[in-house]
Amino acid sequence: MISNWKRKSVVGLNFDFVGLNMIGQVAYTLFTTGMFWIQQIQNEYMRRHPRGVIPVEVNDVFYTIHGAAINFIIVIQCIFYERGGQRMSWTGVGISTVTCGFMVVTAILGAAGTMEWLDVLTSASYVKLFITLIRCIPQIYMNFRRKSTRGFSIGYVLLDIGGGILSPIQMILIASNHDDWSSIIGNPTKFIHALLVMFFDVILMIQHYVLYWNSPKQKQPLEKDKSVPLITTTQL
């Protein structure tokens, strides 16, 4: 976000990555805030796990709200800053539409009493998991085509992988302290999300520090990135 602001440009940042990430953050924010603050949902969880603990901590709530807010600002930057002709691919738009539609349908089922709200929020967390599985692929592919990571902040990746390492450690410590290993099962999204984050972040780090570190395109002035062709609909 800061890098984009300094450059007044989002060239090099894949719009599918940004759009999908926004949906994933919103979906996980719904899950964490609902589990942390809504008593009805907590009661539904404790009824299924009578000896368990609520698998969402205050830091999870802060992480999701903070992440959603930052991603929203990046979306605004993508609208107003130089983007070099970039836009979301039709593939990205289609996936975004389907995932949003899925969350709307489950919310309607919850409001109608067909689904318990715990299941509605759990479904939203699975949307986050699905998004995490695919969100980095467009960015990784675009870096590969451009033979450069210019415009994509490696600082984001370093912070992301740090969180990916600490999240499962926190879950294991909480489960051990309360002798409730089912709490990990109660929030599988957080655990699996951390593993996926580490996997994709390692790939992005290899691209930045190994594969394209000495690439001629990596050393070009940022202004020249505007002429580099980016991902099109047919190339996803």
N, C-alpha and C positions, 0 to 999 in steps of 0.2 A: 504494500500500500504506500509506504513512504517512498520507495523507489519509483513507483508510478508518479507520485506527486512531484518528485524532484525532476523527472524527465518530462512531465506533462504528456506522457505517452504510455500506452499499454501494448505496444508492439512487442511481440515475443511471448506474451501471455495468452495461452489458448482460451478462447471464449467458452468452449465446451467444458473445460476444466472449471472455469469460474461459475458457469451456470449450474452444473451438476453439484458442485461443492455447496452452492447456496441452498439448493433443495435439501441436500443431506444435512446441513447444519440446522435448517429450520425443523426438519423431521426429528432430529435428535434433541433439539431444544424442547419440542413438544413432549417428548418422552421424559426427559430429566425434570423439567419443571412440574409436569403432572405427577410424577412419582414422588417428588420432594415436597410439594405444597398441597396437593389435593387429598384430603382425608379419605374420601370414598375409594380412590384408587389404592391408597395404602391399605385400607381395610380389605379390599379384594385380594391384594398380594398376600397379606398376612393370613387370610383364610386358606390360601393355597400352600403357604409356607409358614405354618403356625410357630415354628421354632426359629424362623429366619430373621434377618434384619433387612430393612429397606436397602436395596442395592445401589442407591444413588446418594452421593455425598454433596455437600455444599460446593466443593470444588468442581464437581461435574456440572452443576447448574451454571456456575460462573464460566466454565470453559465453553459451554454450548452457547450461552447468551453472548459472550464476548466474541466467539467465532462467527456467529450469525451477524453480529453488528459489523465486524471487520469485513466480512464477505459482502455485506450490503453496500458498504462504502466502495469496495472494489468494483462492484457492479455499476455504481454511479460513475466511477472513473472510466469504465469501459464505454459508457454512453457519451461522455463529454471529451475525453482525451483523444489524442491521435491514436488511431488503431490500424493504420495501414491497410484498410479495406477488409479487415477481419469481421466475422460474424459467426454466430453459432451455426454449426452444420445442421442439416435437416435431421440427421441421425440424433444429434444432441437434443434438438427441439422435440423430436418424437419421444425419446426416453424421458425427457422432462415432463411432457404432457401425460404420459402413461403413469409415471410415479405420482405426480400431483393428483391425477384422477383417482388412483388407487387410494390415496390418503383421504380424499373427499368422500369416496364411497364408504370406507370403513368408519369415518366420522358420522355419516348418515345412519349407518347400521347401529352405531353406538347410541346415537340420539333416539333411534327407534326402539332401543332395548333389545335388539337382536344379538348384539355383541356387548360384552362387558367392556367398560372403558379401559380396563387394564389391557385387554386384548387389542383394543384400538391403538393404544400407545405403544404396545409391543410391536404391532404391525408397522408403526411409524419408525421404530428403532431398526426394524429389518430393512426399511427403505434406506436408512442411513448406511446400513451394512452393504447393501447392494451398490449404492452410490460410491462407497469407499472402494469397492472392488473394481469399478470401471473409471472413476473420475480422472485418475492420473494417466490413463492410456493415451488420450488425445495429446496431452502435453509432452509425454515421452516420445510419441511418434513425431510430433512437430519438431522437437529438438533433434531427432534423428534425421529428419528431412533437411533441416537447416544446417545440420552439423554445428550447432551452436545453442547455448542456453541463454544468450543475451536477451534481456527483458524479463527473464524469470528469476525471481529472487531466491538465491540459495539459502538466505537467512531463514526464509519460511520453512524450508526443508529441514534445516538443522534444529529449529525449535520444534517442528512437528515430530521428528524422530525422537527428540528428548521426551516429549509427552508420550510417545508410543512405548518407550522403554519403562517409564514410571507408572503408567496406568495399570498394567498387569501386576506390577509389584505392589501397588496400593491394594488391589483386589485380593491378592494372596494374603497380605498382612491383615486386612479386615476379616477375611474368612477364618484365618488362624486365630485371631484374637477373640472372635465370637464363637469359635468352633462350629461354624456354619458354612461349609463348603458349597452348599446349595446357592449361596448368594452369587457365586460366579455364574451358575446356571441361570439365576434370576435376571442377570444382565449380560447375556452372552455377547451382545453387540459390542460392549465396551472392550471385552477381552479379544474378540476376533478382530475388531476394528484396529486395535493396537498392533496386532500381528501384521495385518494388511498394510497399515501405515508404514511400519518399519521396512517391509518388503519393497514397496514402491519408492520410498524415500532413498533406500540404498541404490536403487537403479538411477534415480535422478542425481544422486551424489556422484555415482560413477560417470554419468554423462558429463557433469560439470567439471569434476576434478581430474578425470582420467581421459575419457574419450575425446572431449572437445576443448580441453584446457589450452592446447597450443594450436587449435584450429584457426586458420586465417580469418574465418568469419567471426570467431570469438573475439578477435582483436580489432574488428572494424569499428569505427565510430557508430554510436547508436543511431544516428540519423540515417545511415545506410541500410539499417534493418527494414526501413519502410518499403524497400523495393524487393525484399525477399518474399517469394510466394509462400503463403501459409496454407493450412489445411482447407480443402474445399469439400463440398458435400460428397463428391464421388470418391474421395480419397480416404474416407473413414470406413 
